[in-house]
C-alpha cells in the first residue's frame, strides 16, 4: 500500500470513528492502514498524530479534529508534524494538554506585554498573566502525575466543581523552602494583595524577580513537555530596567500621596527578601561589577560602583574558569557506557531494569553502544560542545562527562519508554 493510500485510509478510519463517537485500539488502526506493528506506536510516541488521536487508556484511543477538514488539509498537517513535536504530545490527559497550551500562551503574553515600550506601567498585567500561566502549568503536571480529579476540590452542596488554588497546587508540587516556589509566591502575593501598589518606580526591583520567574518557568515547562518554551531564534525574556535603586520617599509622596508609605514598604520588603535569599531562582543578581581576570579566571564582585567596592572584592566570586576538556569530560564512549551500567545495576533492581532496558547480555538487561548512540541522538548532545559532550577535533574523538552518565540514567529510568523510543528512531534512521 502506498504512503498516500495509507494516509487516506487512516483519515477515513479516524473520521468514521469520530462520527460514531467510538474508541479504537492499535490493532484496528494497523488493519485499516496496513501499517507495520511499530509504525502507529512510533507516530504516536513522536507526537506526529496526537493532533488527531487522543490516548484514553493503555490500548484505547479516540479520534479528534477530523470532521471539519478534508484529506488535503489532513495530509498537510501530518507532513508538517514531522518537523516538530506537538505541544503536549506526551500528555495522556486532553485537559493537561489544553492547560499546557494555555499556560504557554499566557506566559508569552506576559512577556510581550512587559516588553512593549509604549506601556509605562507593565507590572499589573504581568503579575496576573504570570500567576495564571504557572497555575495552568502546575495543574497540567499534577493531572499527569495524579489524575484529573487531583486538581478539583470536593463538590459543593450545589454540586459545583471548583479547582484548587495556585497555592494549594504549589504545596503539592514544591517543598516549602523551594526557591522557585518562593519566587511564584511573592509575585502571586503582589497580584492578590498589592497590585494597586505596583507603580512604575518599582520596575527595576520587580524585574529582577520577574526574570528569575520566567527562567524558572522555561526550565520547568521544557522538563515537563519535552518542548522548549522559547525557541533559539527568539531573542530573550524580559527587558530588565536600568535603575535598580528604590526611589526616594519624597518622590513617592509627591506622586502618590498617602499610598507612598505602602509602596515603599512593599519595595523594602521585596529588597530584603532578595538580599536574604541570594538565589538566582528567586531573583536575578544585578548589582555586580567586572573586576579583573587572571589564571584563566573571570572574577566578579558584588559591587555597585560605590566606595564599598574594595571591600566587596574580598567576597569576589569566580563565575567562569577555563577548564581542560579532558578534566571536565574524562570519559570515552566505552567508559561512559560502563559507568551507566554500574549506576543502573547498583541503584535499581532487575525488574525495573527489565522495563527500562532493551538489550540483554548474559540473559540480563544491559545498556550497550547502540543504546548510548540512540540516547545521544535523541538528546542532541553531539550537535555541539556542552556540559555532557565534547568533541576534540584534533584527535577526532568524542568524550563525555560524569554529568552525562547521571543524565542518561535519569532519563532512562524516569521514563521507561525513553530508551525504546530512542532506539526505534535511531535504528530506523
FENQUI-V984307 format. One record per pair of residues at least 6 apart in sequence whose C-alpha atoms are under 6 Angstrom apart, sorted by the first residue. I is the first residue (numbers start at 1). J is the second residue. Records with the same first field share a line. If there is no record, write none. Layout:
I->J + J
//
This chain:
6->33
9->33
10->33
14->63
15->66 + 67
18->63
23->61 + 62
24->60 + 61
25->59 + 60 + 61
47->85 + 86 + 89
48->81
50->89
52->63 + 64 + 65
53->62 + 63
54->61 + 62
55->61 + 92
88->97 + 225
91->97
96->140
99->136 + 140
100->137
103->133 + 136 + 137
106->129 + 133
107->130 + 133
110->126 + 129
114->122
115->239
121->200
124->195
127->191
128->191
131->188
135->166
151->163 + 164
152->162 + 163 + 164
153->162 + 163 + 164
155->161
179->281 + 282
180->281
183->282
197->263
204->241 + 243 + 244
205->244
207->240
208->283 + 284
209->283
212->281 + 282 + 283 + 284
218->229
222->228
252->260
253->260
287->303 + 304
288->301 + 302 + 303 + 304
289->301 + 303
290->300
291->299 + 300
292->299
293->299
296->321 + 322
297->320 + 321
298->320
299->317 + 318
300->316 + 317
301->313 + 316 + 317
302->312
303->309 + 312
329->399 + 400 + 401
331->399 + 400
332->399
340->405
354->365
356->416
357->365
359->365 + 366
360->366
374->422 + 423 + 426
375->422
378->422
388->400 + 401 + 404
389->399 + 400
390->398 + 399
391->397 + 398
412->418 + 419
//
